[in-house]
């Protein structure tokens, strides 16, 4: 394992360039950042404040508080249909949970399959001592079981799936997930299921792979409060898995971070138990913003889009010449529009840009207008 093998992300270069423009007094229309513009609901903030006033600033269990883990178990049983007990749940930031899940499975020279295009899964594989192997999604960004199984070797320890997906906004069909799980169980491979966007689903229905378990050790399920409750800065999430995996992850947390802030845990427990109404409100507003993005993109012939089923990202293919990183920099330089280049999500992302409709409606409308102007000039 070596940090020398991890390269700087062009995404943060775009963010930094946009920040410099803002510092210089320029207006930037950001369709880049992966968070909604909503604030955390006041009752969740109040729960954290009450915890801080009553001793919630001291060390606590590396597992997470009993109150929080009981809320997690209550939620995944009721909502995700995952059979879990306290021994199967641990509080951990969602991004760190990817690394921790892989670390719990790691052996020297192991391999993990990661989606292409997909989120930043390759880096945690490398950091945990493994080799990332990309599997391509279909042209419509669905799972392709034949493609996935063609990449499996005796060294394969895990296959990562992400539904709803980032960057493509795809919700995987239950049948595809069941077929993948069956194949993994037969081969003794774990499914690591990243469900950070589980609540941001529009016309379709989200299915948790953990609810389809054929054996207790087959699925490691990762969840986040960031998008569901507008808590991106709180770094709140959790993992649900078999007891041995949770024990290993707890050992990692004991040595790496000791524990997470108890006031964040108190707020998280409150959110899970009491705040689904806010999630529903966020989802409906994001549905409206999706419509604004679709309307704006319909006026840009150079962009070929598909319907976003979940999360809050468009991932159109562009018909203009040029690599996506260079194109994203030109968009920012010439039109003050920030987008993410598709190439950062894997080789199959090249030729695409990711557009977040978590931004304000005004930003979406003006941003897509400027996209149209840019691509008209680029013809």
Secondary structure in CASP SS format (residue, H / E / C, confidence):
PFRMAT SS
TARGET T0000
AUTHOR 0000-0000-0000
METHOD secondary structure of the structure
MODEL  1
X C 1.00
X C 1.00
X H 1.00
X H 1.00
X H 1.00
X C 1.00
X C 1.00
X C 1.00
X C 1.00
X H 1.00
X H 1.00
X H 1.00
X H 1.00
X H 1.00
X H 1.00
X H 1.00
X H 1.00
X H 1.00
X H 1.00
X H 1.00
X H 1.00
X H 1.00
X H 1.00
X C 1.00
X C 1.00
X C 1.00
X C 1.00
X C 1.00
X E 1.00
X E 1.00
X C 1.00
X C 1.00
X C 1.00
X C 1.00
X C 1.00
X C 1.00
X C 1.00
X C 1.00
X C 1.00
X C 1.00
X C 1.00
X H 1.00
X H 1.00
X H 1.00
X H 1.00
X H 1.00
X H 1.00
X H 1.00
X H 1.00
X H 1.00
X H 1.00
X H 1.00
X H 1.00
X C 1.00
X C 1.00
X C 1.00
X C 1.00
X C 1.00
X C 1.00
X C 1.00
X C 1.00
X C 1.00
X C 1.00
X C 1.00
X C 1.00
X H 1.00
X H 1.00
X H 1.00
X H 1.00
X H 1.00
X H 1.00
X H 1.00
X H 1.00
X H 1.00
X H 1.00
X H 1.00
X H 1.00
X H 1.00
X H 1.00
X H 1.00
X C 1.00
X C 1.00
X C 1.00
X C 1.00
X C 1.00
X H 1.00
X H 1.00
X H 1.00
X E 1.00
X E 1.00
X E 1.00
X C 1.00
X C 1.00
X H 1.00
X H 1.00
X H 1.00
X H 1.00
X H 1.00
X H 1.00
X H 1.00
X H 1.00
X H 1.00
X H 1.00
X H 1.00
X H 1.00
X C 1.00
X C 1.00
X C 1.00
X C 1.00
X C 1.00
X E 1.00
X E 1.00
X E 1.00
X E 1.00
X E 1.00
X E 1.00
X C 1.00
X C 1.00
X C 1.00
X C 1.00
X C 1.00
X H 1.00
X H 1.00
X H 1.00
X H 1.00
X H 1.00
X H 1.00
X C 1.00
X C 1.00
X C 1.00
X E 1.00
X E 1.00
X E 1.00
X E 1.00
X E 1.00
X E 1.00
X C 1.00
X C 1.00
X C 1.00
X C 1.00
X C 1.00
X C 1.00
X C 1.00
X C 1.00
X H 1.00
X H 1.00
X H 1.00
X H 1.00
X H 1.00
X H 1.00
X C 1.00
X C 1.00
X C 1.00
X C 1.00
X C 1.00
X E 1.00
X E 1.00
X E 1.00
X E 1.00
X E 1.00
X E 1.00
X E 1.00
X C 1.00
X C 1.00
X C 1.00
X C 1.00
X C 1.00
X C 1.00
X C 1.00
X C 1.00
X C 1.00
X C 1.00
X C 1.00
X H 1.00
X H 1.00
X H 1.00
X H 1.00
X H 1.00
X H 1.00
X H 1.00
X H 1.00
X H 1.00
X H 1.00
X H 1.00
X H 1.00
X H 1.00
X H 1.00
X C 1.00
X C 1.00
X E 1.00
X E 1.00
X E 1.00
X E 1.00
X E 1.00
X C 1.00
X C 1.00
X C 1.00
X C 1.00
X C 1.00
X C 1.00
X E 1.00
X C 1.00
X C 1.00
X C 1.00
X C 1.00
X C 1.00
X C 1.00
X C 1.00
X H 1.00
X H 1.00
X H 1.00
X H 1.00
X C 1.00
X C 1.00
X C 1.00
X C 1.00
X C 1.00
X C 1.00
X E 1.00
X E 1.00
X E 1.00
X E 1.00
X E 1.00
X E 1.00
X C 1.00
X C 1.00
X C 1.00
X C 1.00
X C 1.00
X C 1.00
X C 1.00
X H 1.00
X H 1.00
X H 1.00
X C 1.00
X C 1.00
X E 1.00
X E 1.00
X E 1.00
X E 1.00
X C 1.00
X C 1.00
X H 1.00
X H 1.00
X H 1.00
X H 1.00
X H 1.00
X H 1.00
X H 1.00
X H 1.00
X H 1.00
X H 1.00
X H 1.00
X H 1.00
X H 1.00
X H 1.00
X C 1.00
X C 1.00
X C 1.00
X C 1.00
X C 1.00
X H 1.00
X H 1.00
X H 1.00
X H 1.00
X H 1.00
X H 1.00
X H 1.00
X H 1.00
X H 1.00
X H 1.00
X H 1.00
X H 1.00
X H 1.00
X C 1.00
X H 1.00
X H 1.00
X H 1.00
X H 1.00
X H 1.00
X H 1.00
X H 1.00
X H 1.00
X H 1.00
X H 1.00
X H 1.00
X H 1.00
X H 1.00
X H 1.00
X H 1.00
X H 1.00
X H 1.00
X H 1.00
X H 1.00
X H 1.00
X H 1.00
X H 1.00
X C 1.00
X C 1.00
X C 1.00
X C 1.00
X C 1.00
X E 1.00
X E 1.00
X C 1.00
X C 1.00
X C 1.00
X C 1.00
X C 1.00
X E 1.00
X C 1.00
X C 1.00
X E 1.00
X E 1.00
X C 1.00
X C 1.00
X E 1.00
X E 1.00
X C 1.00
X C 1.00
X C 1.00
X C 1.00
X C 1.00
X H 1.00
X H 1.00
X H 1.00
X H 1.00
X H 1.00
X H 1.00
X H 1.00
X H 1.00
X H 1.00
X H 1.00
X H 1.00
X H 1.00
X C 1.00
X E 1.00
X E 1.00
X C 1.00
X E 1.00
X E 1.00
X H 1.00
X H 1.00
X H 1.00
X H 1.00
X C 1.00
X H 1.00
X H 1.00
X H 1.00
X C 1.00
X C 1.00
X E 1.00
X E 1.00
X E 1.00
X E 1.00
X E 1.00
X C 1.00
X C 1.00
X C 1.00
X C 1.00
X H 1.00
X H 1.00
X H 1.00
X H 1.00
X H 1.00
X H 1.00
X H 1.00
X H 1.00
X H 1.00
X H 1.00
X H 1.00
X H 1.00
X H 1.00
X H 1.00
X H 1.00
X H 1.00
X H 1.00
X H 1.00
X C 1.00
END
